[in-house]
């Protein structure tokens, strides 16, 4: 066996040992199980969990080959990943994967069935939600987080390729400015004054800066609107005045 082959085999064996020592995979909470409509979040969660357990090779098809010394142990581990994937789906979806041979086969089949990364209808749906987003009864932080989640989803579905770094930087600035406008449009009327100040700047700040400014205004308003509490001496003095007037 060559030195390269020995090194590769040793590395694979060490990976499997680490995987076995990392403990059992935890079941995904029901709210994040694949139901056919949440593939984006589900796939991100699955990748993150498996990567954290040194098991991502089961989705990449980069494990040892049949006949290699570590294959048997890796194959047993793959069966564990298969069961975990079944448990991360609704029964209706897991039933369609019962007879697939490897975790990668399941991963690829689910991706082909439920991934809509370039689906125009999906982009449209996210854009509609973004336009309709309003602060309403939410705090500034809650409202900003709602929009950020929608923007991240949109970035996943709509990948725009540029020809050079300069174009990429210009596009990034344009998208950032557009999202500042999205955020400002949905704010409640009490932030009109600070909104005017932001729009009056020679250069529109970045989203996180704008959110921080609005949160600061929200905090100041909250402090100003809090009922002023009276200390003990003030209450005693007022009571004395009240009794004197009655007498």
C-alpha positions as CSV (number, residue, x, y, z in Angstrom):
1,X,0.0,0.0,0.0
2,X,1.4,3.4,-0.9
3,X,2.0,6.2,1.6
4,X,-0.8,8.2,0.1
5,X,-3.3,5.3,0.5
6,X,-2.1,4.7,4.1
7,X,-2.5,8.3,5.0
8,X,-6.0,8.4,3.4
9,X,-7.1,5.2,5.2
10,X,-5.8,6.5,8.6
11,X,-7.6,9.8,8.1
12,X,-10.9,8.1,7.3
13,X,-10.5,5.8,10.3
14,X,-9.8,8.8,12.6
15,X,-12.9,10.5,11.2
16,X,-15.1,7.5,12.0
17,X,-13.7,7.3,15.5
18,X,-14.4,11.0,16.1
19,X,-18.0,10.4,14.7
20,X,-18.6,7.5,17.1
21,X,-17.3,9.5,20.0
22,X,-19.4,12.5,19.3
23,X,-22.6,10.8,20.6
24,X,-26.0,10.1,19.0
25,X,-27.7,12.5,16.7
26,X,-30.5,14.4,18.4
27,X,-33.9,14.2,16.8
28,X,-35.0,17.4,15.0
29,X,-37.9,19.2,16.7
30,X,-41.2,18.7,15.0
31,X,-41.3,22.4,14.0
32,X,-38.2,21.8,11.8
33,X,-39.1,18.4,10.3
34,X,-39.3,18.4,6.5
35,X,-43.0,18.8,5.5
36,X,-42.5,19.7,1.9
37,X,-42.7,23.4,2.4
38,X,-39.7,24.1,4.6
39,X,-36.9,22.5,2.6
40,X,-34.6,25.5,2.9
41,X,-34.6,25.5,6.7
42,X,-34.6,21.7,7.0
43,X,-31.6,21.3,4.6
44,X,-29.6,24.0,6.4
45,X,-30.3,22.4,9.8
46,X,-29.3,18.9,8.5
47,X,-26.1,20.1,7.0
48,X,-25.1,22.0,10.2
49,X,-25.9,19.1,12.5
50,X,-24.0,16.6,10.4
51,X,-21.0,18.9,9.9
52,X,-20.9,19.4,13.7
53,X,-20.8,15.7,14.2
54,X,-18.1,15.1,11.5
55,X,-20.7,13.2,9.4
56,X,-21.1,15.5,6.5
57,X,-19.2,13.1,4.2
58,X,-22.4,10.9,4.2
59,X,-24.2,13.6,2.2
60,X,-21.2,14.4,-0.1
61,X,-20.4,10.8,-1.2
62,X,-16.8,11.2,-0.1
63,X,-16.7,8.2,2.3
64,X,-14.6,5.1,1.9
65,X,-15.3,2.8,-1.0
66,X,-16.5,-0.8,-0.8
67,X,-13.5,-3.0,0.0
68,X,-11.6,-0.3,1.8
69,X,-10.7,-1.3,5.5
70,X,-12.9,1.4,7.1
71,X,-15.9,0.8,4.8
72,X,-17.8,-1.6,7.1
73,X,-17.7,0.8,10.0
74,X,-18.6,3.8,7.8
75,X,-21.5,1.8,6.2
76,X,-22.9,1.0,9.7
77,X,-22.7,4.7,10.5
78,X,-24.5,5.5,7.2
79,X,-27.4,3.3,8.3
80,X,-27.6,5.4,11.5
81,X,-27.7,8.6,9.4
82,X,-30.5,7.1,7.2
83,X,-32.6,6.5,10.3
84,X,-31.9,10.0,11.6
85,X,-32.9,11.5,8.2
86,X,-36.2,9.5,8.3
87,X,-36.9,10.8,11.7
88,X,-36.3,14.4,10.5
89,X,-39.2,14.1,8.0
90,X,-42.9,13.8,8.2
91,X,-44.1,10.1,7.8
92,X,-45.5,10.9,4.4
93,X,-42.1,12.0,3.1
94,X,-40.0,9.5,4.9
95,X,-42.1,6.7,3.3
96,X,-40.8,7.7,-0.1
97,X,-37.2,7.2,1.1
98,X,-37.5,3.8,2.8
99,X,-35.9,1.8,0.0
100,X,-33.0,4.2,-0.9
101,X,-29.6,2.6,-0.2
102,X,-27.5,5.4,1.3
103,X,-27.9,8.7,3.1
104,X,-26.6,10.4,0.0
105,X,-29.3,8.8,-2.1
106,X,-31.9,10.1,0.3
107,X,-30.3,13.6,0.4
108,X,-30.2,13.8,-3.4
109,X,-33.7,12.5,-3.9
110,X,-35.1,15.0,-1.4
111,X,-33.1,17.9,-3.0
112,X,-34.4,17.0,-6.4
113,X,-38.0,16.8,-5.2
114,X,-38.3,19.8,-2.8
115,X,-35.5,22.3,-3.7
116,X,-36.9,25.3,-5.5
117,X,-33.7,27.4,-5.5
118,X,-34.5,28.9,-8.9
119,X,-38.3,28.8,-8.8
120,X,-39.7,32.2,-9.9
121,X,-42.9,31.5,-7.9
122,X,-40.9,31.1,-4.7
123,X,-39.0,34.3,-5.3
124,X,-42.3,36.1,-5.9
125,X,-43.8,34.7,-2.7
126,X,-40.8,36.0,-0.6
127,X,-41.0,39.4,-2.3
128,X,-44.7,39.6,-1.5
129,X,-44.0,38.9,2.2
130,X,-41.2,41.5,2.2
131,X,-43.4,44.2,0.7
132,X,-46.3,43.4,3.1
133,X,-44.1,43.3,6.2
134,X,-45.0,46.1,8.7
135,X,-43.8,46.7,12.3
136,X,-47.3,47.0,13.8
137,X,-47.2,45.7,17.4
138,X,-43.7,44.2,17.0
139,X,-40.7,45.8,18.6
140,X,-38.1,47.2,16.2
141,X,-35.8,44.2,16.8
142,X,-38.6,41.7,16.1
143,X,-39.6,43.6,12.9
144,X,-36.0,43.8,11.7
145,X,-35.4,40.1,12.4
146,X,-38.6,39.3,10.3
147,X,-37.2,41.2,7.4
148,X,-33.7,39.7,7.7
149,X,-35.1,36.2,7.6
150,X,-37.0,37.0,4.4
151,X,-33.9,38.6,2.8
152,X,-31.8,35.6,3.6
153,X,-34.3,33.3,2.0
154,X,-34.4,35.6,-1.0
155,X,-30.6,35.5,-1.3
156,X,-30.8,31.7,-1.3
157,X,-33.4,31.5,-4.1
158,X,-32.0,34.4,-6.2
159,X,-28.3,34.0,-6.9
160,X,-27.0,36.8,-9.2
161,X,-23.6,36.2,-10.8
162,X,-21.4,39.2,-11.6
163,X,-18.4,39.4,-14.1
164,X,-15.9,41.2,-11.8
165,X,-15.4,42.1,-8.1
166,X,-16.2,45.8,-8.9
167,X,-19.7,44.8,-10.2
168,X,-20.2,42.5,-7.2
169,X,-19.5,45.4,-4.8
170,X,-21.8,47.8,-6.7
171,X,-24.6,45.2,-6.7
172,X,-24.1,44.5,-2.9
173,X,-24.4,48.2,-2.1
174,X,-27.5,48.5,-4.3
175,X,-29.2,45.6,-2.5
176,X,-28.2,46.9,0.9
177,X,-29.7,50.3,0.1
178,X,-32.9,48.7,-1.2
179,X,-33.3,46.8,2.0
180,X,-32.9,50.0,4.1
181,X,-35.9,51.3,2.2
182,X,-37.8,48.1,2.8
183,X,-37.1,48.5,6.6
184,X,-38.0,52.2,6.8
185,X,-41.2,51.8,4.8
186,X,-42.8,49.4,7.3
187,X,-41.9,51.3,10.5
188,X,-44.6,52.8,12.6
189,X,-45.4,56.5,12.3
190,X,-43.8,57.5,15.6
191,X,-40.4,57.0,13.9
192,X,-41.2,59.5,11.1
193,X,-38.7,62.1,12.4
194,X,-35.7,59.8,12.6
195,X,-36.7,58.2,9.3
196,X,-36.5,61.7,7.7
197,X,-33.1,62.2,9.2
198,X,-31.8,59.0,7.9
199,X,-33.1,59.6,4.3
200,X,-31.7,63.1,4.5
201,X,-28.1,61.9,4.9
202,X,-25.8,62.3,2.0
203,X,-25.1,58.6,2.1
204,X,-27.7,56.2,3.3
205,X,-26.4,54.1,6.2
206,X,-26.2,50.3,6.1
207,X,-29.1,48.2,7.3
208,X,-27.6,47.3,10.7
209,X,-26.7,50.9,11.3
210,X,-30.3,52.0,10.5
211,X,-31.7,49.3,12.8
212,X,-29.4,50.4,15.6
213,X,-30.5,54.1,15.1
214,X,-34.2,53.2,15.2
215,X,-33.7,50.9,18.3
216,X,-32.0,53.8,20.0
217,X,-35.0,56.0,19.3
218,X,-37.3,53.2,20.5
219,X,-35.4,52.9,23.8
220,X,-35.5,56.7,24.4
221,X,-39.2,56.8,23.8
222,X,-39.7,53.8,26.2
223,X,-37.8,55.6,29.0
224,X,-39.7,58.9,28.4
225,X,-43.1,57.1,28.5
226,X,-42.5,55.2,31.7
227,X,-44.5,56.4,34.6
228,X,-42.4,58.4,37.0
229,X,-42.3,56.7,40.4
230,X,-42.3,58.8,43.6
231,X,-39.8,58.2,46.3
232,X,-40.8,57.7,49.9
233,X,-40.0,61.2,51.1
234,X,-42.1,62.8,48.4
235,X,-45.1,60.6,49.3
236,X,-44.8,61.5,53.0
237,X,-44.6,65.2,52.2
238,X,-47.7,65.1,50.0
239,X,-49.6,63.2,52.6
240,X,-48.8,65.9,55.2
241,X,-50.0,68.6,52.9
242,X,-53.2,66.7,52.3
243,X,-53.9,66.2,56.0
244,X,-53.1,69.9,56.8
245,X,-55.6,71.0,54.1
246,X,-58.3,68.8,55.6
247,X,-57.7,70.1,59.1
